[in-house]
Amino acid sequence: MTRGAAPPLTMPNEGMAAARVRPILKWAGGKRQLLPRLRPFYPARFTRYVEPFVGSGAVFLDLHNSGALDGREVRLSDINADIIGCYRVVRDRIDQMIDELRALEAGYHARGAEFFYEVRDARFNPVRRDIHASADPAAAYTAAAAAMLIFLNRTGYNGLFRVNSRGEFNVPAGRHVRPRICDEPNLRLVSAALQRPRLTLTVQRFESALTAAETGDFVYLDPPYAPLSATARFTGYTAGGFGTPEQEGLQRAVLDLAGRGAFVLLSNSSAPEVRRLYATDAGAAAAGLRALTVPARRAINSRAAKRGPIREYVITNVHPS
């Protein structure tokens, strides 16, 4: 696929950082630091924007900040109902959620890690258990639950979201001195971004999210990364994990997307599994996909010395100028 060359995106209002929307969640593999490497592969012209692993929403917000989404339909989704439930609260009940988050910030600044564990174990996990017992957990998310999710994310270890086999959030407290937990101006900007006309927030598997993608749509995919080693495997994002069968299913979906004429941009690790699926696979090459390596920085290793520069794959059928 050779159409739709994408020059590096020129951001409007350069230097007006106060007006730029930033992610409100820190997420394992979050793409904010990789945006300069991804922007050359944003298609210059596209119909709809589809992101089925929304996570922190860094790429969505980058496109929002640039004006590239103006007048376009936006479909954001994730299998993680906590993310979608939280974002719906941010969109629909921002005043109430900010009040809740302010109280959590005050408690943490007064009592630190002790308060973190009290919120995690005595408040958030029981509330989350009730929410996930409902027929539609995302719809059952309350302002208090969303505020606690953001609080735990901002004050927990390395911004991880991880649940154990019982569905309990079990990330330990991070080593924060005085983190900014309730960033009200940015929260309101994110709320406004999620109120864009023709934007949807849906809980669904990536396969379902991609079935409606058509010719000319821009699809960005940021799945849970294939592990670089056995000890690097991260499976706590959802109860079922995201292993080799899911990575292979995603590759088939990506090839189908490219065959349908969608603009595809995918991020993943430089694991041998990803190389096999995209860099050396004849079907990927026939679909017009290229696997390019870009420098990134590991941010979630438990050992600080191993959080240095690494290489990641950017897989796309968009050709930058």
Secondary structure, DSSP 4 states (H G I P E B T S, - for coil): ------PPPPPTTTT-GGGS---SS--TT-SGGGHHHHGGGS-SS-S-EEESS-TT-HHHHHHHHHTTTTTS-EEEEES-HHHHHHHHHHHH-HHHHHHHHHHHHHHHHHHTHHHHHIIIIIIIHHHHHHHHTSS-HHHH--HHHHHHHHHHHHHBGGG---B-TTS-B-PPB---SS-----HHHHHHHHHHHT-TTEEEEE--HHHHHTT--TT-EEEE-PPPPPSSGGG---TTSTT---HHHHHHHHHHHHHHHHTT-EEEEEEE--HHHIIIIIS-HHHHHTT-EEEEEEEE----SSGGG-SEEEEEEEES----
